[in-house]
Amino acid sequence: MTNLRKFKNINQRRVALKEALGISLENIGYYSSGLEIASKRNCENMIGAVQIPLGVAGPLCLRLWRTSRLVPFVCYLPLATTEGALVASINRGCKAINLSEGATILVNDVGITRGPVFKTRSLLDSLKLANWIESHFNDLNHLSKETSSHLELKKIKTRILGRRVFVRFYFDTQEAMGMNMATIAVDRIVPFIEKQTGSQCLSLSGNFCVDKKPAWLNFLLGRGKEIWAEVVIKKMVVQKVLKTTSQKIYDVWLNKCLLGSAMSGSLGFNAHFANVVAAIFCATGQDLAQVSEGTLGVTTTEVEQNGDLYFSVYLPDLPLGVVGGGTTLPTQKEAISIIFGRKKPSVRVLAEVVGGAVLAGELSLLASLAQGSLAKTHMKLARGGKSSFVGKSGRHHV
């Protein structure tokens, strides 16, 4: 087998692999100018790029909470996906929201976390270590800030398990998602803790972070950005745009998102948060593994007395940023500019936009299920109209 590490550039590596395997890699070799920088900071043994179709939904009208008032914000949504009908569905949700005076969005900056695990000699020593760490917040914050001027320790949580102490450090990393920043900061903090307490750090990450995994801890305590979004869809909009009724959407939500999620043991009480989060994450250069955290959350609906539909989503755990990582790559920077135009990108606003997009996606999918049009839509948009027969109920017939 060919050792790809001995080749110094992307083209040589790709040609060597192509010849070794006897295959064509022609399309992988086509990518935008400037992407070569990814081989130095984003991807080792780089041979080219994989392209994912990029669609745009919107515009989407949002109301963003600022101090004591709501500020209007209108944007388009860049969505990178290979799932036919997804962009169209989100676009329909945007239309319904816009015709109902827009969505209200709230964001709480919980902070990115890193969670090392320490070993002690006894349960009592574990208690002493946990107390020492929590009482020396200022010292640990000072050490962490030595690693970056864009980072600050927000809070610390500890949990004792026999001779082990799990620690969860929360960091404000400003405009960056900040996982690497948090890791470097904790790497600076750990030797100080070991020296002062006589404990031993077993791992810089003890899964108490919890990074890139859906977990109840993140659901309950939050991680990255915590997001809420709501809208009241007018009765006529439900009927004319979503082609169904508020009561039918409520019934689908109750049985799918609540009862169905409970029966299946799901950590996400929603219809498809991950679809929307993944599409925006891919387009804007976020860490794709953290889509797993974006699956967490709850969708809620209520039928108002006048027939309007109250609709909301809650995402407790969404790590994301507008600087660093994949956000610096050429096409990802352009996708971010689709959201912000000529304005300076903001991680808070990006989180708010994701919340609005998830709201639109949830609304449209639940309406489609209530209407019985899900299979028809996928046949029409995802399969070019060529598929198995779909009956009037919207169910597939093979």
N, C-alpha and C positions, 0 to 999 in steps of 0.2 A: 504493500500500500504506500501511496505517496505521502511524505511528511510535508504538510502544507506550511509548517512553521519556517521552513528554510527559504520560502519565497518572500520577497520584500515588498511587493505591491499587489494591489487587488487584481489587476489583469493577469499577472503571471500566475497567481494562485488559482484563478478561475480556469485558465487554459490548462494548467497542470491537472486539475481535478477532472475537467472535461475529457482530456486524453486518457487519464487513468481509468475512467468509468466508461468511456466510449459513448457518451451522451451529448446532447446539445444543451448548452447553458446560455444561448443567445439572448433571450429576454432578460435573464438575470443580470446580464452585462449592461443593460440600458438603465441609467438613472440620472437624476439631475446633477448639474455641475455643483460642486461644493460638498457633495456627500462624502468625498474621500476623507474628510475630517473625522467621520464616524469610526474609521479604522483605528484612530489614535485614542478615542475616548469612549466609544459606545459599543464596539463590536470587534472581537479578536478574530483572526483568520478570515477576514472579510473577503468575499468573492463577488459581491454585487448587492443587489437590492430586490426585495419582493414587493411588488406593487399591489395595493388594495384600492378598489374603486372608492372615490370620494364623492359623496352627494351632499346637498345642502338643503336643510329644512328651514322654514321660517318665511318672513320674519316672526319673531316671538316677542310679545310685549310683556315686560316684567316691571314690578314695583319693588325696588330694593330699599331695605330699611337702613337709614343713616341717622344716627343719634336720636332724633325725635320726630322724624318725618319719613315718608316714602318718596323715593326718587325714581322717576320713570327711566327705563333702559330698554332699548329695542335692539335686537341683534339677529343675525343669521346663525344657524347651527351647522358646523362642519361635521359630517358623519362618515367615517371610513368603515365600510362593511361589504360583505359578500352576500348578505341575506336580502334577497329581493323582498320588497314590500315594506321594509323597515323604515326607510326614509319617507316614503309616502304616508305611512301610518303616523309617524311623528309630525309630519307636515300638517296632517289633518287635525291632530291634537293642538298644534300651534294655532290653527285657524279658529278652532272652537274657543280657545283661551282668549285670543285677540278680540273675538266678537262678544266676549263676556268681561270686558274691561281689564284684561290682563291678570297675571298671577302675582301674588305677594310672596316674596322670598325672604327667609331669615337664615343667617349663617353664624355659627359659633366656632371660633378658632380653638379647638381642643388642644392641638399640638401633636407633632409627630412623636412617636415613642420608640425607645430602645430599652430592652429588658434583660439585663444580665442576671445570672444565678450565682450565688455565693455558697460556699460550704463552710460550716462551723464545726466546733467540737461537741456541741450539745444543744438541746432545745433552749436552755437558758442563754447560751451564747448567741443563738439565733435571735432571741428577743433583744438582747443588748445591741446586736448589729443593726437590726431594724430601727431601734430607737436612735442609735448613733447617726445613721444615715439621714433620718428625717429631721434630726435636730441640727445637722450641719448643712442645711440647705444653702446658706450664703457662701460657704467655702466651696461647695461643689459647683454652684453657679459661677463663681469666680474662675474656677479651673476650666469649666466648659467654655466660657467666653474667651479664654486664651486661644482656643482653636479656631474661632471665627468671630468677626465683628458683626455678622449677620445672624447670630444665634444667641438664644437666652433660655435658661432653664425655667420652666413655668411651675412645675410641681413634681412631687415624688410620691409614689405609692409602693408599699411593701407588703409581701405575703410570706408567712412562715410555714414551712413544711418540714418538721423534724429538724435535721441538721442543715437544712438548706433555706436560704432566704432569696426569694424572687423579688427583684426591684424593677419598677416601671418608671423610667424617666420621661417626662413630657417636655418637649422643646418647642419654642417659637423659632421658626426658621425663615421668617419673613416671606419673600416671594417664591422661595424654593420649596419643593416637596420635602426635601431635607433629610432623607433617610441616611445618606452618606455622611452628612454633617453631624447627625445625631450619633452615628456609629463612632466617628472620630472623636467626638466630645466624650462619649462614655469610655472610650479607650484611654483617654487622658484622666478621667475620674477614677477608674478602677484601681490603678496602682496606689493612689492616695488612700483609698478606702482600705485596701489590703494592708498597707503599712501602718495605718492608724489603729486598725482593729484586730489584726492578726488573722483575718479571714482569708479564704482563697476563692478567687473567681474561677468557676469551672468553665464558663462560657460567656462570651460577650453578649450572646443572645440565648436566652433560656426559654424562648417562646412565650414569654410574658409580655412581649411587645404589643400585640401579636401581629407580625408583619406578613402580609401576603397569604393570609388564611382567614376564612370566616370564623368568628369566635364570639361566644356570648359576652366575653369580657369587653371586647370592642363595641358590641351592641349596647351594653349597659353603661360603659364609661366614656365611649366615644374615642375617636382617633382621627388625626388630620383635621378635616372640617366636618362639622355636624350641620346638616342642612334640613330646613323645613320649607315646603312650598304648598300654597293653597290657591284655589280658585272656586268661584261659584259660577257654574255653567247655566246660563239661562235656559228655561224649558224649551223655547223655540229653537235655540241653538242645538240642544240635545236631539231634537226631532229632525231638524233640517240638515245639520252638518254631520252629526254622529248617527243619524238614521235609526234611532231607537228611543227608549224612554228612560227617565231617571230611575224608575223602579226596577227596570230590567237590569240596568247597570249595577244597581245596588245588590240585586239578587245574585248576579254573577260574582261580584266582589265578595259577598258574604261566604258563598260556597267555595269559591276558588282560593282567594287570598287568605281567608281566616280558617274555615273548616278544612279545606284541602291541605293547607300548609300545616295545620295541626296534625292531621292524619298522617302526613308524610314525614313529620319531624323536621320540617324545613326551618332554617335560620332566617329565611327571608319571607315575610308575610306580604308579598307583592306579586305582581304579574310577570314583569320582566325588566327589573331595574338593570340587570347586567347587560342587556341588549344595548341600551342607550349609553350607559357608562362606557362600555367597551368601544362603541363607535366613536365617541368623543375622545376617549383616552388614546385610541389608535391615531386619530387625526391630529391631535395636538401634542403628541410625543410624551405622554405620561407613561409610567411604569405599568405595563400591561398585566403583570402578575397581581397588581393591586386591584384589578377588576373584581377579584374574589371578595375583597372587602366591600366593594360597591354592591354586592348582591344582598347585603344586609339592609333591612329597612321594612317599613310598614306603609301600606297604602290604606287610606280610610275614605269612606264615602257616606253621605247622608242625603236623604231626600227631604228638601224643604217643603213647607206647607203649600207653597204656591207652585210646586212641581219642579223648581230649580234643583240642580244637583251640586251639593258641596263636595269638593274633591281635594284631597291632600296627600302628600307623600312626606316621609321622614327618612333621611339617610344619616345614620349615626356615625359612619366611618368612611370618609372619603379623603385619602391622601392624594394631593395633586399640587402642581406648581406651574409657574410661567417662566422660570429661569432654571438653567441647569438640565442635565440629563438629555433626554430626547427632544426637549423643547427648543434646543439650539440648532437642530437640523433644518435644512432649507425648506422642505415642504411642510414640515411641522410648524415652523415659524409663520409661513404663509397661511396655514389653516387657523392659527391663533389670531392672525390679523383679520380673518373673516368674521370673527366674533367682535373684535375691538375696533376694526377700521384703522384710523390713524391715531387713535388714542393709545396711551401706554397701557400694556396689559397689566392686569391685577389678579392675583390669585384668589382674592375674595370674590371678585366679580365672576371669575371663571367658575368657582364653586356655585355661585348663585345661578349661573347660566346652566350648569349641569343639573341643578335642582329643578329648574324650569323645564328643561328638556325631558327629564325623567317624568315629570308631571304630565307633559304632553304625550309621551309614549305610553304611560300607564292608562291614561284616559282613553286614548284611541283603541288600544288593544282590548280593554274591557268592553268598550262599546261594540267592537267588532264581534266579540264573543256573544254579547247580548243580542246582537242583530243576527248572528248565525252566518256571518260573511267571511270568517277567517280563512277557510279552505278556498273559497272562491277567489279571494284576493290573492292568495299565494299562487293559485293556478294562473291567474291573469298576469301578475307582475313578476313572480319569481320563476315561472316556467314558461313564459311567453305564450300563455294560453293553451299549451299543449301538455295535457296531463290526463289523469284518470277522470272519470265523470264526477261532477259534484252536483248533488241533488239540491232541491229547493231549501232544505234545512241547513245547507252549508256544510254538510258532512261529506267526507270522501266516500266514493263507491268504486271499488276496484273491479 
